[in-house]
Amino acid sequence: MIIKLKQLFKKNPFLYKIWFYVKMAGGKLFLPQKTHDFFLDGFERSGNSYLVQLLDYVFGKKLKFSHHLHNIAPIKIAMALNLDIWIAIRKPQKSIASFVIMRKFYGNTNGTDKLIDLILNDWIEYYDFVKSKCPNAKFIVIDDQFNDTLFLSKISSIYNLENTKGFKETIADFKISYERLNKKKSFERTNIPNAKRDIEKSKIEKKLKNNKNFDRATEIYNQINEQI
């Protein structure tokens, strides 16, 4: 019953707004607004923090956007406001395994198989909605081929931001800062490569690929890549 209520709040914009203003008031996150340039989102552990911090580092207050909400309801809110919607996506095994580790770090008591099942189903539901119901979404594939310069150039061009000296030097400076910040975090929470976490992720990914719904997640990921 509780899980069903949580799912309802995650999908329904009206109920989500009530939950958000009760639980998140005064926090660092905020809902999509008509005055924003766009809405940036993605499933947890899909490169959201990297993208947000990169944009903040390069463009600062020149851009206004909400982010890190990780649910279907905020996407519906952004759609109703006719905002551009940028969605980060990684291969399902990468983001899901990383999120399982983080959930356990924060005290989730479900067994690994149960937690994989819950997160995998959420991943499928999230990206299936975006793929089928949000045709104008701009996907950002976060993988080894992700091009920071190309991404920033697109943002700069679409939102008419001046770029007087190019992005190469700025990106290099940002990555030094980003790595320094993340080295201070525990291996379960860091957003940079970590050998200890990679071992844990490998174990979880093996379990994940044996889940009956994993093929559906892979199918959705491949379909989205074909659209880009």
N, C-alpha and C positions, 0 to 999 in steps of 0.2 A: 504493500500500500504506500509506504513512504517513498519507495523508488519511483512508483507511478506518479506521485505528486511532484517529485523533483523533475521528472521528465516533462510534465505538463508545464511547470514554471519555466523550464529551459526553452520551450517552443512557443509559448504564448506571450506576445509582446506586452499586453496589458498586465498579466500576472508577473512577468519578469520585471517590469518597471516598478511594481509595488515592492517586490523582493529587493531590487537594486537600491531603492531609496531607503529601505529599512536597514539593510545589511551593509551597504557600501557608502552611505552618506559620509562626506568628509574625507573619503579616501583619495587615492591617486588616479583611480579610473573613473571614467564618465561615459554616459551613453552617447550614441551618435546624435549630432545636432545639425539643424539646417544650415548653420553658419560654418560647418566644417568643410574642409576640402574633400575628404573621403573618409571611409571606414576601413581600417586594416585589421584583419583577424586571421584565424587559422586554428586548427586543433592544437591542444597543448603540446609543447615540445616539438614544434614545427618550424622553429626559427623566428618566432614572433619577437622575442626580446632583441635578437640581433638586428632585425629590420627596424624596429622602433628606435633603438639606440643609434643606429647608423643614420637614420633620417634626422633625429634630433641633433646629432653631432654635426651633420653637414648643413642642414637648413634651419635649425633652431626654431624660433617662433614664426618663421615665414610660413610654416605649415600648421594647420589645425586639423587634428584627426583623433578619433577614439580608437582604442585597441585593447587587446588582451581580455576579451570577454568570452570567447571560446564557446559560444552557444548559438543556436539557431534563431532565437528570439531577437537578439540585437541585429542580426543580418536582416530580418524582416523589418525592423525599425529603420535601418539604413535604406532599405529598398523603398519604403513608404516615403522617405524624405528625398528620394531620387539622388542619393549620394553615389559617387563612384565607390565600388567595393573591391578591395584588394584582399586576396585570400592566399596565405602561405600554405604550402603542402610539402611534406616529405614522404618518402616511401613509408607505408604503414608500419612495417616492422621496426623502422628506426624511431619514429615518434612514439609508438605505443610502448615499445620496450623501455624507452627512456622515461615515459610517464609512469609506468609500473614501478620503476625504481624510485621515482620521486614520491609517489603515493605511499609507498612503504616507508620511506624516510619520514613522512609526516604522520605516520601512525596508523595507516589503513590496516585493519586486522583480517581482511579477506585473504584466503590462500592465493598463491600465485596464479593457479589455473582459473579461479573464479574472477580474480582481478583482471586478468587478460581478457576473459570473456566479456566482462562489463565494459572495459575500455575499448575493445575492438568493436563492439556493437555501437558504442557512441561515435567512434571514428567513422564507421560506415554510414550511420544516420546523418552525421554532420556533412560529410562530403557528397553524399548522395543528394541531400537537399540542395546544396550549392550548385551541383552539376545540373540538376533537373529543374530547379525552381528559380535560379538566379542566373539567367543566360548571359548577362552583361558583366559578370564577375571577371576580374582580371587576376589570373592565377600566377603566383610566384613559386616556382619549383626550387626548393632549397636542397641542393645536392652538391656534389663536387664540382659541377660545371656552372654553379651559380656565379653570375658576373656582376659584381658590385657596381662597376662603372656603367654598365648597360642599364641596370635597374635605376640608378640615380639619374642617368640621362633621360630616361623615360619620365620619371617624376618631374624633373626640371622642365622638360618640354611641355608636358600635359598641363602643369600648374603654373607655367610662365615664371619660373624662378631663374634669376640670373646666375650664370656660371662663368666667372671671369678667368679662372685659372685652371679649369679642369679638375677632375676628382681624384686623380691618381695619388697625389701627395696627401690629400685629406684622408683618403681611405687608409693609407698606410699608417697615418697617425692614429686614426680611430682604432685600428686593429691592435695596436700596441696598448692603447688604453683599455680596450675591451678584454684583452687577454689578462692584463694586470688585475682588473677587477674580478674576473672569474677565477683566477688562481686562488683567491681568498676564500672561495666557497668550498663546501664539502663536495666530495666526488658525486654524490647523489643529485646535487643541485647545479653544478657547474654547466655552463653552456659551451665549453670548449672540450676538445678531445681529452680523454682521461683513461689511462690504461686499466685502472681498477674497475671503472664503470663499464668499459668495453667488455671485460670478462663477464660481468653480470648481464649485460645486454645480450651477449652471445647466447647465454643459457636461456634467457627469456625468449629470444627470437626463435629458438628451436621449438619451444613449447607453442609459441604463437603460430608457427607455420603448420602445426598439426591440428590447429583449431578448425572446426568445420566451416567457419565463416571467413577464414583468411583469404580464400580464393576470391570471394566477393570483394573484399577490400582491395586486393591487387587489381581486379577488373576495373573498379572505379578509378583507381590511381592511373591505370593505363589509358582509360577513356579520357580523363582530364588532360593527360599529356598529349593525347592526339588532338585535342581542341586548341591547344596553345599554338 
